[in-house]
Every structure is written in C-alpha cells, then in structure tokens.
C-alpha cells in the first residue's frame, strides 16, 4: 500500500463529546500521512514529470501531506467516508452542507452547526493537496519533490500569472491570491512578456519590456525581486494583466492525485496494524469539491485516478460542485492550482463526461474516457448561474457547438441551481461584499445550501442502495429552456437601473502545444473561436425557468441572475464580474405599486404579489413542501427555508 505511515499529532472530542443521534460522539484527528509510490506503476505514469522526480534509495517517490479527520468514537461497520477536496486550504463540508462558519482545520472544529453530516454518520476526511498555499494556521499542505534534470538541478518552468487589481498598485506577487510565488529564473529575461487587456476577454496589448520589470517598490524605490512584477506608473484598476515568463523549479503538483487516491484507499482498506484509525468500518467513499476543488475532481476522473494501485475503485460517489465544464492546473509543470482564470490550460477540451468531437480541432475526448467503466462513480454535478454565465457549464450537457442537448451518462446527474451565484448567500441587499468589492447590481441573495443537502442525501442513497438520484434539471435547447446569453440582454435592459455586461465572458479554444498531454504547456496559447454557451430562459418574473428552483424563484421578491458588473470604484466599470469574486445579481421588485410606476419597472411590486409577510411565507412553505416531495429538498429543511425567506422579505420589503 502506498501509505507508509499515518502520524497522528493531535486528537480530541468534537463539541464536548456531544452525542449525534444513533452515531454517538465524534472525535477529530490531525497529523501527517506519508506516501511512497513506484514511478513505474501504470497509475503513477499519469503524473506529469514523474520520471524527473527525486527518488529515495528504494527507488520510490516519497512525499507527505497534512490530514484531518472527524469520525465516530465508536464507529460501526458499513460506514462511509465523505472526503473534502479542500479549497485553498479551507474546510468546505460543514460550511456547505450545515451552514457552519468556515474555520482553519486545526484543533477541535469550532462549528458543526446543525450536525447534519455527523447525524448522518459520515466520517469526514480532509487532506492537503496543494503545494503553493500561503503561510497560516490550518493550511493543509502537500509536500512533494521537485522535478530535476539529469544533473540534479531544478528544471525550468514555463508559466504565467494573471493580475486584475481593484486599485492602482505598483507591484504584484507572482502568484494567485498571495499563494507561494513562482520566481523568475532570470529577472532580466528579454523573452518575458506582459500583456494588458481592458477586460479578461478583450484584445491583448503587449507592454514594452522597458516599462516593467521583475521587482517591487520598497520605500519609494524600485528593487529587483524575482518573486514580483512591477509596472512603471502602476497597474490600473479593472484592467487584466498577464505576465508570461520562465520560472525556476517545478514541484510535482500532480502527486496530489496519488495522495488523494491512496489516502482514501488506506482509510477504506488499511488494517489496524498499519495504523488505520478507520480500519474495518468504511464500506463506501464519497467526495465533495467546490469551485476549484470541484474542477479537481473532474480532472482526477479525466486522468483515470479513481482506481487505486490494487485496481479497486476509490470514490463510489462525487458531488462535483460549481466545477462547471472545467479542470485546472493540477497536473502540469508549473501548475498553479489556485488559479481561476479563463485563459488557462485547465479550460481546454473536453468538457462533457462522454466522448465528443470538437468540430474545430477534430479532437475526440471525454472526462470519463480514460477511467475504466467499472470505476465510474455516481456523480451529482451542481452548478450556479455564475458557471453558466461565465465559464460555460452548459458544455457538460450540450455538444461543443452549443446546438443540441447531449445527455450525461446514466451515472451522472446535472443540476443547475437556478438563479444562484457561486456561493451560498445572505439575505441582505448589498452592493459591496466583505472584501469591499463593489458591483453595479445588488449582489445575489439566494442560499442554495438546502439543494446541496438534498443532493448529498440522494447521492448517498444512490451509492449505497442503488436508488437513482432524481432526474437532471438543467437548461435544455430542445425544449426552449436553454438559450444563448445574448438573447436575454433586451429583457434585462428593459428594467430601469439594471447593468448588463458590456461584453459577455468568452470560453475560447486554446492551443497550448503538443506537449500539454505530457504536462508541459506552451505559453502564450494560440487562441481560436469561442464555444457558444447556453443559459436558462426566463419566466414572466425575469427568473430562470430551468433547473432546481428554490422558493426564491417560485415565490420571488426579485429577479435573480448569474452575472453582475463591476462598479466604477473597482475599475472596469460595466464589465462582467469574472474569475473572483464570482458574484451574481438580484434585481429587487419595487415595494409598492406607486414605486414601481414611478420607476417604470415592468414587473409587479411585492405588495401587488403578496397581501403581507404572512401571505408570502405561506406561499413559500407550500413551495418548499413541493420541493421536498420532488426530493430536491430535505423535509427537515422546510422550516429553515421558510425562516430564511422571512429574513429576505424583511430585507427586500422591510419588517
């Protein structure tokens, strides 16, 4: 077995040893997992640069990762592990499934909220898989060797970094979100290139090499620093900058797939003598990944890594959340896992789970094409409006030309969470988020947590009992619920005060050269025609017709959209908010008929729709109960949905 040791450094009770129903008390464990893999094993051959990895005297590649577990203190056989692909070092299971507050994964969990996951009996597992996390408590890391040449020296790494400031700044760290930077091999490299665009998909303009350098400003003076890039006059807010250069050093980021595979296999099959704290108690494994981490699960499947070294399935089921139709920089030389830009190697074909042919390139491929059929997990893919309006999530269920529907395979369900944006929202009407990022439209207020809770319950039952999850719910071209984004512009512009993007984000074809299959991209890419993408058509209230519709859309207080635009204060005024933060819109109805008439709003006001708050909440309750009957909502969550609806009513209409 590839796990050579599991080292526990801290252990203790969860929530004061409180009992969570029939599953009793839970405990947490944290520490490090040590791995050793044979670089010649067929499963290892898929890892980029594996032949260049330093090997120990035993001929194996050794590496380690931080781990964290929450498990029953007295587990019973037949349990299941729910694995969280952490997102930039943060916990997502409790925060996405239980309304808990996100907290560092160190020591006892600060908040398990309603205890849904523990009451359900899951063992929660977390593992460090990123090599580039910034310093900080609870940051779970993967420690891997670097690729080296025949002389044992670090190899050169072609790479790029994208920068979009919200204020004028003199210099930038060469990383995404202040992760560990990729230093330039040669700060004086004349081949390095800096490009600027008015918006992420606008035409690029090369900035003269004499106007910028690898360096930063210290006490008002420019100094050379291979970890930073500096621009004379400063980087301007709202503009998109791309710097292409050669870095030095290349950690084997693709070893994260081996770490994930082997850690879960160890928990499922390892024996007590090997130090497995879950020995003999786990019969199934599920995985959850959100956003970047959802893309990670798509790529794990693409590389055929849902099979351990003994030929056994690793994950029986996956909730691939907000992963869109994308992968990431998870198995390439110079990969920056945190990066979330559209012009990157992780956005290349394929997109659908099954084989398709790109009509332009002629390439035929699919996300599941390299995974043995017996190792296909049950998949519930959940996406928000952001993924449809920005990154082309419709490509997971249409042909590449965006002309016809293509059903996913029987093991996959695709759920569009109608009218939502990238993360669960709060009820307050705001124009600036917690970071101060300002938008022109009010920021989306839909909380999709109830959809995720039901999706997990359905996935679990599908895996363990063979009861299929409810049918896919997504925009469909064939029945008219799936349309091109640009066809909706006239409607949104008809509502007074609404900002529609000056230019819609594009999903373009990108060619990174023939060596990308071996994990070595050529920068910058050759760009081709964009892929047409599809979103939901709208009902009479300006809300999505397709998808899993929460009471927010069935009994609305406004119109919800998967796009928003940048305010003047952050630069790029009127351009679509993309990459991060991933914010959608809510366009509230007028409170009264008089207000609606004064504004010229074509949509009936709140008071014209509902007699009062009690009338509104009664309709919400009926709507939520209907969703529970359809199995897209848990019966136990009906009261919570009604409670949250009351908070939104107070925010939109006033108490």
C-alpha angles and dihedrals in degrees: 000000000000093000105086097178142357110209116197113203100170136020135172149136125296117232094350094306090298114174116244102204119276091349094065125203125352134213135199127226128189135179142096135311119210121208138189122184134182107242089209095057111111090238091054095049089075093066114099114247093004089142089057096051119116111252131208124233090274090061092247131121110242126201140147142211140195115251138192129190135187109193142157113271089223104030121188126219115266097045128140135227121224110205122203118207094214117231114228088331096310132123117247108169100075093036095050100037103031109029089247123154114256112248138171115279097243129105122353114346108262096213132019091166112196091357093234095150093046093045085053090056100242124157103221116216131190130180135183109247104158122087096192105057118139121243116279145112118291094014103146110213140192115221113204138162122257127244111257134188127238090280092052095252123134113267126240115260125208107213146147139208128207121213129190113171126197092207134026108282130179099214144006136213110245095245143072116270093348094300119150107306129235103233118219114253090220120016088201095051106145091199094062112109134205117196128187128201130185087228132000094271098036124110114286124240120199112230114222110261091231090063097061140036144179099268147074142238117262120181089344094308129108114239130181114252122163090208096062141051121217130194126200107244091016136265110293124232117259095014120116118231126190123191118194117193147133117270128192122241131026121212111202095253090174090070085081088080091055090047093052093044096047097042093055092042089052093051090049100042110015117112129227092257088063092055097254108160090197097047113155096358106089124076099163139031128207128184133208126193127170126202108323088014092051088054087050091059091050089053093046087058092044091058091048093244098141087096124079126220090270093055095255126137113258106196120028092190141014135196099205100194125194089342090132115189092315146101125191151220092295103120108028135096108267091014117171104201093192094058115114106180128128097227096067140104091258091069097062127115135313111066108154121075092237131056114286132167120233103227092213104044096027090225116147117204145126139200092249096036094100097043119089111249092239089058097053107121125215104264131203108187114194122186136176130219090267091065090052099042096040115023105025104251088170088076087077090068106025135060116268090259091058090233104114142021118258113194118227117242120275092264093059133076120188117203123184108202096219120233095358134125132219100291137025109278140215125239098246120107105235139164096196127048128217091281093052095252107153129210132190095230123050111270118258116271104192116124107207096181092110090059091053093049091053092043091056093048090050092047091049092051091046091053098042103033103023093240105146118238116247116283122283115271115201142123111293126199092203096063097035097251091109117067139159114272096237092061089069097053094092092055095051092045089054090067111084115247097011118135116214117192117272087220126014117232114260132220100210131188110252129192114204095177136263095292094063088091087063091047099261113115123196114227136248097027125229106248127217140177119322123251113245110239133199134220133182121284117237136251126221090281095054092255131128116274096196129067137029102328118205120204087266086076100029093050100022136194092184146346117285125207138181094229139065135175134234119259120230091251092069098039130247091072113206096010121124117270105242141160097017140030091029101206130168131193142254119195105198121218116243112267096231139019090249091054091047092051092047091053095041091235110167093207121089114254126247092256091051090055103042132032091218142321093289091054090049094049092047089057091046091053093052090048093050091048089052090053090051090053088052088051094238090111133040115244089229090059097058093090091047091051090051091048092051090046089057090054091051092049090055090049095048102034104017128249 
